Amino acid sequence: MFTKMKNIDSAFRQMRTFFVAVIAGYSLITGVVIYNSHQRASKAEQRVIVLANGKAIQAYESDRKDNIVVEAKDHVKTFHNAFFTFDPDEKVIQANVTKALYLADGSAKREYDNLKENGYYANIMSGNISQRIMVDSVAVDLNSYPYPFRCYATQSIIRTTSTIARSLVTEGFLRNVIRSDNNPHGFLIERWTTLENKDITTHNP
């Protein structure tokens, strides 16, 4: 009888070990499935379909820190393109300047007011002058905050009789702000100043 009880007890322990192993295996498999599902869901959330020129393009979300230098440089470039690009049309000038002023603090507004007071924009319109700018490079220092930057660009002053190329160097600081439709990069240019703005060449057609 004792032998039979030992056999029953041994069989029970074996069955218990088997069931524990099965439950542990199912738990492990369930955990792996849940983890993989979560990973796939996270990747799906980061993936966005963007429609550009009638074509569907996949885009992926990334942390701001991964693209901060690229975004900072593009913010500076966007500001300078808006502030220094115009044609002899008051509405075009106003639209571009308004776009630029959303990207900078009062230092840019003061520069605009000074140019307007000195008759710069009036001369542009009366002389049928167009102005273009090409940003050559932007240097941003992320080792201090607000982030100091320096922008190197070339202006083209286009008249009916000549085209003047001017060297333009500006600097300022970038502060983080909330992103918006008017400020998609989430930066604000502060203490913006012009270091150099001089003629390089004159081309007569």
Secondary structure by P-SEA (a helix, b strand, c coil): caaaaaaaaaaaaaaaaaaaaaaaaaaaaaaaaaaaaaaaaaaaaabbbbbcccbbbbbbbbcccccaaaaaaaaaaaaaaaaccccccaaaaaaaaaaaaaaccaaaaaaaaaaaaaaaaaaaaaabbbbbbbbcbbbbbcccccccccccbbbbbccccbbbbbbbbbbbbbbbccccccccccbbbccccccbbbbcccccc
